[in-house]
């Protein structure tokens, strides 16, 4: 009985440990011979075995796994070639300023760099320079890059320069003298597809067969995970996650939240855990403000949206009141309020930052005459109205473009 109660806790601990271990998360990337892991490992290992210099850029959006794959490759190579690799890590946020560049390019330091690379080359030791935020090194006079690459021109040097950047045009930022010394090898990291995300979720959440648990806990746990992955509702959750941010780091945060919500009594993950996780990590403050607005304030928001659809780019409170009155006259609504009441509702929308003035003038004309703009998208407005408990039906109809073309 005690073992059965402890199994869910042990499973939760195992899953959290996996999520915090990049080596496990990115292990599936090792299997593809055409993947960036295999390509990067080949470039670095060829420099180690053949005693030559190399350079490569790892390019892709933030969170796509550039640093994780690089660390995975370095750890594996350190195990394969012990005492033959030294890694020097530089970050553009810390080391790209002119002072650092000046130190790297001064005569004494340049001579030291050349001597160091020569001695390491004679000792058959490869120096790997990992330059994170590489595009920042390409700013200014690029003294640090030039000094480093120039030192690598020696026949006895044995080094690899790996630049990591989220800018796809990072190589185009290099000066001619630097570009001529830098190879044009580039590995592009693209965000994973929906199928890749599903495979990654299955890889992380499936328990191993040798997991210590009583009875059929492991087969049942894995079976439920497979059922969740095949559910169309989970596909919708995953799609909503990837629309906002389909990076691997965001996926890991999402899974970690779902695991944290796992019911320890049943010991299994459910679809509701993933639905709750997506709502936790994708909070929408504007949507919450719409849900807390009054019905009159909703009318004013819809009026502003209608004015924008009519291509009336510049409008103020008076324009909104004309549209509000036009709706009342056309549909004979019972929600019509006086000008002073509407003005207070208008001020509330400004305070909640659902709308704002288009000009930044202070102490100018009255707020009734200052032009304003809507800070809520149509999608957010539609979701807000649908989730509003007592939203008038007419407001839903007014958002339909066909009703006022």
Backbone torsions as a table, in degrees:
resi	resn	phi	psi	omega
1	UNK	NA	-41.2	179.6
2	UNK	-65.5	-37.9	179.0
3	UNK	-64.8	-39.4	179.2
4	UNK	-64.4	-37.4	179.5
5	UNK	-72.7	-29.7	-177.7
6	UNK	-82.6	-20.7	-176.8
7	UNK	-58.4	-47.3	178.8
8	UNK	-60.7	-38.7	179.8
9	UNK	-65.7	-44.0	179.1
10	UNK	-64.2	-37.9	177.9
11	UNK	-64.8	-42.2	178.8
12	UNK	-62.6	-42.4	179.2
13	UNK	-63.6	-41.9	-179.8
14	UNK	-63.0	-44.9	-178.4
15	UNK	-65.3	-39.5	178.5
16	UNK	-66.9	-38.2	178.7
17	UNK	-64.3	-39.4	178.1
18	UNK	-62.9	-43.1	-177.4
19	UNK	-64.4	-25.6	-179.9
20	UNK	-94.2	5.1	-177.6
21	UNK	-115.3	97.5	-179.2
22	UNK	-57.6	-31.2	-179.7
23	UNK	-62.1	-38.0	178.7
24	UNK	-76.3	-43.5	-177.0
25	UNK	-59.0	-43.5	-174.8
26	UNK	-95.5	9.6	178.8
27	UNK	-58.3	-38.0	179.4
28	UNK	-61.1	-22.3	-179.6
29	UNK	-69.9	-16.8	179.6
30	UNK	-72.0	-25.9	-171.0
31	UNK	-73.2	-25.0	-175.8
32	UNK	-84.6	121.9	179.3
33	UNK	-69.5	-21.1	-179.7
34	UNK	-99.7	6.1	-178.7
35	UNK	-78.5	167.4	-178.9
36	UNK	-65.9	-28.9	177.1
37	UNK	-61.3	-49.7	-177.7
38	UNK	-65.6	-39.6	-179.1
39	UNK	-67.0	-44.9	-179.3
40	UNK	-66.6	-39.7	179.0
41	UNK	-64.4	-37.1	178.8
42	UNK	-65.8	-42.6	-178.7
43	UNK	-62.4	-46.5	-177.3
44	UNK	-71.7	-43.2	-178.2
45	UNK	-65.0	-33.3	177.8
46	UNK	-66.6	-34.2	176.1
47	UNK	-67.3	-35.7	-179.5
48	UNK	-70.5	-46.4	-174.9
49	UNK	-78.2	-34.0	-176.2
50	UNK	-96.8	-7.2	178.0
51	UNK	65.0	43.0	-178.2
52	UNK	-122.4	170.2	177.4
53	UNK	-93.9	150.6	179.6
54	UNK	-149.6	159.9	173.7
55	UNK	-149.8	147.4	-176.7
56	UNK	-155.9	150.4	176.9
57	UNK	-112.4	134.3	173.5
58	UNK	-105.8	111.2	-173.2
59	UNK	-118.8	141.8	178.1
60	UNK	164.1	164.4	-179.4
61	UNK	-64.2	159.6	179.0
62	UNK	-62.3	139.8	179.1
63	UNK	85.5	5.1	-177.9
64	UNK	-88.0	-1.9	173.1
65	UNK	100.7	18.2	-177.8
66	UNK	-64.0	-54.2	-178.9
67	UNK	-65.4	-39.7	-178.5
68	UNK	-62.2	-44.8	178.8
69	UNK	-66.4	-39.7	177.7
70	UNK	-60.8	-45.7	179.4
71	UNK	-64.5	-37.0	178.6
72	UNK	-63.0	-44.0	179.3
73	UNK	-64.3	-44.9	-178.1
74	UNK	-63.5	-41.3	178.8
75	UNK	-63.5	-41.9	179.8
76	UNK	-66.8	-39.9	-179.5
77	UNK	-70.3	-34.3	176.2
78	UNK	-63.6	-34.0	177.9
79	UNK	-72.7	-35.6	-179.1
80	UNK	-77.7	-36.2	-177.3
81	UNK	-124.7	71.4	-179.0
82	UNK	-64.7	142.1	178.6
83	UNK	63.4	16.8	178.8
84	UNK	-116.9	0.7	-176.5
85	UNK	-132.7	136.0	169.6
86	UNK	-128.7	133.6	-176.2
87	UNK	-111.8	127.7	175.4
88	UNK	-114.3	119.4	-176.3
89	UNK	-105.3	128.3	175.8
90	UNK	-127.2	145.5	179.8
91	UNK	-123.1	132.0	-178.4
92	UNK	-60.7	-24.7	178.6
93	UNK	-71.7	-21.8	-176.0
94	UNK	-111.0	-33.8	-167.6
95	UNK	-117.8	12.4	-174.0
96	UNK	-98.3	-1.1	-177.5
97	UNK	-73.5	164.6	-174.9
98	UNK	-62.3	-32.3	-179.8
99	UNK	-62.9	-45.7	177.7
100	UNK	-63.6	-42.1	-179.6
101	UNK	-63.7	-38.0	-180.0
102	UNK	-65.3	-39.9	178.8
103	UNK	-64.9	-39.1	-177.3
104	UNK	-70.2	-27.6	-174.9
105	UNK	-101.7	0.5	177.8
106	UNK	-67.1	158.2	-174.0
107	UNK	-59.4	-45.5	-177.6
108	UNK	-63.3	-46.5	-177.7
109	UNK	-70.7	-35.4	177.0
110	UNK	-63.4	-42.3	178.0
111	UNK	-63.8	-40.2	177.5
112	UNK	-63.0	-42.2	-179.1
113	UNK	-62.9	-43.4	179.6
114	UNK	-64.3	-44.0	179.7
115	UNK	-64.2	-40.4	-179.7
116	UNK	-63.1	-46.1	-179.6
117	UNK	-65.0	-36.2	179.0
118	UNK	-66.7	-45.9	-179.6
119	UNK	-63.7	-40.6	178.6
120	UNK	-66.5	-37.3	178.2
121	UNK	-64.9	-41.9	178.3
122	UNK	-65.1	-29.3	177.9
123	UNK	-89.1	9.2	-179.8
124	UNK	56.0	42.4	178.0
125	UNK	-117.9	130.2	-177.9
126	UNK	-96.5	130.4	175.8
127	UNK	-97.4	125.9	179.3
128	UNK	-110.2	118.7	177.0
129	UNK	-99.0	113.8	177.6
130	UNK	-101.6	110.6	-176.3
131	UNK	-105.8	97.1	176.9
132	UNK	-79.0	152.0	-174.1
133	UNK	54.0	52.6	-174.1
134	UNK	-58.9	-33.9	-177.8
135	UNK	-62.0	-27.3	178.2
136	UNK	-72.1	-28.1	175.2
137	UNK	-69.4	-23.6	-177.4
138	UNK	-85.3	6.5	177.0
139	UNK	-91.2	160.8	178.9
140	UNK	69.6	-144.6	-176.2
141	UNK	-90.3	-0.6	173.5
142	UNK	56.4	37.6	-177.5
143	UNK	-64.7	-39.5	-177.8
144	UNK	-64.5	-45.4	179.4
145	UNK	-63.0	-43.8	-178.2
146	UNK	-64.7	-43.4	179.8
147	UNK	-62.6	-39.1	-179.6
148	UNK	-69.2	-49.6	-177.1
149	UNK	-69.5	-32.4	178.3
150	UNK	-67.5	-37.8	178.1
151	UNK	-65.4	-25.8	-179.5
152	UNK	-79.1	-4.2	-179.8
153	UNK	-74.9	-12.0	178.5
154	UNK	-65.4	141.7	-178.0
155	UNK	-67.6	-24.3	-177.2
156	UNK	-90.8	-6.8	-178.5
157	UNK	-75.2	154.3	-178.5
158	UNK	-145.2	90.9	-173.0
159	UNK	-145.1	159.1	176.4
160	UNK	-131.7	128.3	175.1
161	UNK	-106.2	122.4	-179.2
162	UNK	-118.5	112.6	177.7
163	UNK	-96.7	135.2	-179.6
164	UNK	-120.9	124.5	-177.3
165	UNK	-151.2	151.7	174.6
166	UNK	-92.2	-2.4	176.7
167	UNK	-93.5	122.5	-177.9
168	UNK	-71.6	-18.4	179.9
169	UNK	-102.3	25.4	-175.9
170	UNK	-58.7	-36.7	-178.8
171	UNK	-69.8	-24.7	179.2
172	UNK	-75.9	-12.0	179.7
173	UNK	-81.9	-12.6	-175.3
174	UNK	-74.8	142.8	173.3
175	UNK	-68.3	162.6	-176.2
176	UNK	-60.5	-41.7	-178.0
177	UNK	-66.7	-29.8	178.0
178	UNK	-81.8	-41.3	-177.5
179	UNK	-64.0	-34.0	-179.4
180	UNK	-67.2	-21.7	-179.7
181	UNK	-99.8	-5.0	-177.5
182	UNK	-109.1	132.4	178.4
183	UNK	-70.2	162.4	-177.8
184	UNK	-101.6	27.3	176.1
185	UNK	-74.4	131.5	179.2
186	UNK	-138.5	134.2	173.4
187	UNK	-112.8	120.6	-176.0
188	UNK	-96.9	125.1	177.2
189	UNK	-102.2	113.8	-179.5
190	UNK	-102.3	151.3	177.1
191	UNK	-60.6	144.2	-178.0
192	UNK	-67.2	150.1	175.9
193	UNK	-76.7	174.8	-179.5
194	UNK	-63.8	-37.7	177.9
195	UNK	-66.9	-38.4	177.2
196	UNK	-63.9	-39.6	178.3
197	UNK	-63.3	-40.5	179.2
198	UNK	-64.0	-43.2	179.6
199	UNK	-63.9	-37.0	179.3
200	UNK	-67.8	-40.4	177.3
201	UNK	-62.2	-44.2	179.2
202	UNK	-63.3	-41.3	179.1
203	UNK	-61.1	-40.3	-175.8
204	UNK	-78.2	-39.2	-170.0
205	UNK	-92.8	-15.4	-179.6
206	UNK	-75.8	129.2	179.8
207	UNK	-79.0	145.5	178.2
208	UNK	-71.4	155.4	-177.9
209	UNK	-67.1	-25.6	-179.0
210	UNK	-90.7	13.4	178.7
211	UNK	-66.2	130.1	-175.5
212	UNK	-74.5	104.2	179.9
213	UNK	-156.0	154.1	-178.6
214	UNK	-81.2	152.7	171.0
215	UNK	60.5	-139.2	-176.3
216	UNK	-101.8	32.5	-175.5
217	UNK	-62.4	-46.5	-177.2
218	UNK	-65.4	-49.7	177.6
219	UNK	-59.9	-39.5	179.7
220	UNK	-67.1	-42.2	-179.9
221	UNK	-61.9	-48.0	-179.0
222	UNK	-67.2	-35.2	178.2
223	UNK	-64.0	-40.6	179.0
224	UNK	-68.2	-36.1	176.5
225	UNK	-62.9	-43.3	178.7
226	UNK	-63.5	-39.3	178.4
227	UNK	-64.3	-39.0	178.6
228	UNK	-65.2	-43.5	-178.9
229	UNK	-64.6	-28.9	179.6
230	UNK	-85.7	-10.1	-177.6
231	UNK	-75.1	134.7	179.6
232	UNK	-63.8	-32.0	-179.7
233	UNK	-65.8	-35.0	176.4
234	UNK	-68.2	-37.1	176.9
235	UNK	-61.1	-38.1	177.7
236	UNK	-65.9	-40.1	178.3
237	UNK	-64.0	-45.0	-179.7
238	UNK	-64.8	-36.3	178.9
239	UNK	-66.5	-42.5	178.5
240	UNK	-65.3	-31.2	176.9
241	UNK	-69.9	-44.8	-176.0
242	UNK	-73.4	-25.2	178.0
243	UNK	-63.3	-42.0	-179.6
244	UNK	-76.7	-48.2	-177.2
245	UNK	-160.4	107.7	-177.4
246	UNK	-99.6	26.7	176.8
247	UNK	-76.5	159.0	-179.5
248	UNK	-68.2	-36.7	179.9
249	UNK	-62.6	-38.0	177.5
250	UNK	-68.4	-37.7	176.8
251	UNK	-62.2	-40.9	-179.8
252	UNK	-64.6	-39.5	176.1
253	UNK	-62.3	-40.1	179.7
254	UNK	-64.1	-46.1	-179.5
255	UNK	-65.9	-40.8	-179.4
256	UNK	-61.2	-40.7	177.9
257	UNK	-64.2	-41.3	179.7
258	UNK	-64.5	-42.0	178.4
259	UNK	-64.2	-36.4	178.8
260	UNK	-65.3	-25.3	-178.9
261	UNK	-93.3	3.8	-177.5
262	UNK	-62.5	136.8	179.7
263	UNK	-75.0	114.7	-177.2
264	UNK	-75.1	-17.6	178.2
265	UNK	-73.1	-47.8	178.0
266	UNK	-79.4	-32.7	178.2
267	UNK	83.0	9.6	-176.9
268	UNK	-126.3	151.8	172.9
269	UNK	-80.3	146.0	179.3
270	UNK	-127.4	166.3	178.5
271	UNK	-62.5	-32.7	178.9
272	UNK	-63.1	-32.1	177.0
273	UNK	-61.3	-40.9	-179.9
274	UNK	-73.0	-35.7	177.0
275	UNK	-65.5	-41.3	177.9
276	UNK	-66.9	-36.3	-180.0
277	UNK	-64.4	-41.6	-178.6
278	UNK	-67.6	-35.2	178.9
279	UNK	-71.6	-28.1	179.6
280	UNK	-74.1	-41.9	-174.9
281	UNK	-88.8	-10.8	178.6
282	UNK	-118.4	53.5	176.1
283	UNK	-65.4	139.8	-179.2
284	UNK	-121.2	94.8	-176.4
285	UNK	-58.8	-37.2	-179.9
286	UNK	-66.8	-38.4	178.0
287	UNK	-64.5	-39.2	177.3
288	UNK	-65.2	-37.2	178.3
289	UNK	-66.6	-37.6	177.5
290	UNK	-64.8	-40.6	-179.6
291	UNK	-66.3	-24.4	179.4
292	UNK	-96.1	2.3	-179.4
293	UNK	-79.4	161.2	175.8
294	UNK	-81.5	165.8	179.7
295	UNK	-63.5	-37.2	177.8
296	UNK	-63.1	-40.4	178.2
297	UNK	-65.5	-34.2	175.4
298	UNK	-64.4	-40.0	176.8
299	UNK	-59.0	-44.4	-179.3
300	UNK	-64.3	-38.7	177.4
301	UNK	-64.1	-42.7	179.3
302	UNK	-66.0	-38.9	177.6
303	UNK	-61.3	-42.3	178.9
304	UNK	-64.5	-39.8	178.0
305	UNK	-64.2	-40.3	178.9
306	UNK	-63.2	-39.6	178.6
307	UNK	-64.1	-37.3	178.9
308	UNK	-70.1	-36.8	177.8
309	UNK	-65.8	-34.0	176.8
310	UNK	-77.5	8.2	177.2
311	UNK	62.9	31.8	172.9
312	UNK	-93.4	87.5	-171.0
313	UNK	-68.5	-32.5	-179.1
314	UNK	-112.6	118.8	179.4
315	UNK	-148.4	158.5	179.6
316	UNK	-131.9	-169.4	-177.5
317	UNK	-60.5	-38.3	179.8
318	UNK	-63.9	-39.4	177.1
319	UNK	-64.2	-39.9	179.5
320	UNK	-64.4	-39.8	179.2
321	UNK	-64.5	-37.1	177.4
322	UNK	-63.7	-42.4	178.4
323	UNK	-66.4	-38.9	179.1
324	UNK	-62.7	-42.8	178.3
325	UNK	-67.9	-36.4	178.9
326	UNK	-63.6	-38.5	177.1
327	UNK	-64.6	-43.3	180.0
328	UNK	-63.0	-42.2	-179.2
329	UNK	-68.1	-34.1	-177.1
330	UNK	-78.0	-37.4	-173.4
331	UNK	-112.3	-1.6	178.4
332	UNK	51.3	50.7	-178.9
333	UNK	-73.7	157.1	178.4
334	UNK	-96.9	6.4	-175.8
335	UNK	-101.0	15.0	-176.7
336	UNK	-72.5	133.7	180.0
337	UNK	-125.1	162.4	-178.5
338	UNK	-71.6	169.0	-175.2
339	UNK	-62.7	-43.1	-178.0
340	UNK	-64.6	-39.4	177.9
341	UNK	-65.6	-41.3	178.9
342	UNK	-65.3	-36.0	179.3
343	UNK	-64.4	-39.4	177.1
344	UNK	-65.4	-40.5	176.7
345	UNK	-63.5	-38.1	177.4
346	UNK	-62.0	-41.2	178.3
347	UNK	-66.2	-36.2	177.3
348	UNK	-63.7	-39.8	178.7
349	UNK	-64.3	-36.6	176.6
350	UNK	-65.4	-42.0	-179.5
351	UNK	-65.4	-36.5	179.8
352	UNK	-81.4	-3.6	178.6
353	UNK	61.2	34.0	170.1
354	UNK	-85.0	-22.1	173.1
355	UNK	-136.2	163.4	178.2
356	UNK	-152.4	162.0	175.1
357	UNK	-75.5	144.4	179.1
358	UNK	-78.8	-23.3	176.3
359	UNK	-101.8	158.6	-179.2
360	UNK	-107.2	20.8	-178.3
361	UNK	-75.7	142.0	176.0
362	UNK	-116.8	141.0	179.5
363	UNK	73.0	20.8	179.1
364	UNK	-87.1	-140.1	179.4
365	UNK	-68.1	168.5	178.9
366	UNK	-59.5	152.4	-177.3
367	UNK	-62.2	-19.0	179.4
368	UNK	-68.3	-23.8	-174.7
369	UNK	-108.1	-8.0	-178.7
370	UNK	-79.4	134.3	179.6
371	UNK	-66.7	143.5	-178.6
372	UNK	-127.7	167.8	176.5
373	UNK	-140.4	155.9	-178.5
374	UNK	-88.2	131.4	179.9
375	UNK	-102.7	13.1	-178.5
376	UNK	-117.8	131.8	178.3
377	UNK	-76.2	163.7	178.3
378	UNK	-60.7	-39.8	-179.9
379	UNK	-62.1	-44.8	179.0
380	UNK	-65.5	-38.1	179.4
381	UNK	-66.5	-41.3	178.5
382	UNK	-63.9	-45.0	179.1
383	UNK	-63.6	-39.7	179.7
384	UNK	-63.4	-41.6	179.4
385	UNK	-68.9	-37.6	-179.7
386	UNK	-66.9	-34.7	-178.2
387	UNK	-90.6	-1.4	179.2
388	UNK	-76.3	127.2	-172.7
389	UNK	-59.1	-44.5	-174.4
390	UNK	-121.8	43.4	-179.3
391	UNK	-71.8	128.5	177.4
392	UNK	-60.1	140.5	-177.8
393	UNK	-62.3	-31.8	-176.3
394	UNK	-62.4	-31.2	180.0
395	UNK	-66.2	-36.6	176.7
396	UNK	-64.4	-40.3	180.0
397	UNK	-68.3	-34.9	-177.8
398	UNK	-67.1	-24.3	178.3
399	UNK	-78.6	-13.7	178.5
400	UNK	-75.1	120.8	-175.7
401	UNK	-61.1	-28.2	-176.1
402	UNK	-66.3	-22.1	-175.0
403	UNK	-79.4	-15.5	-179.5
404	UNK	-139.7	33.1	175.0
405	UNK	-74.9	NA	NA
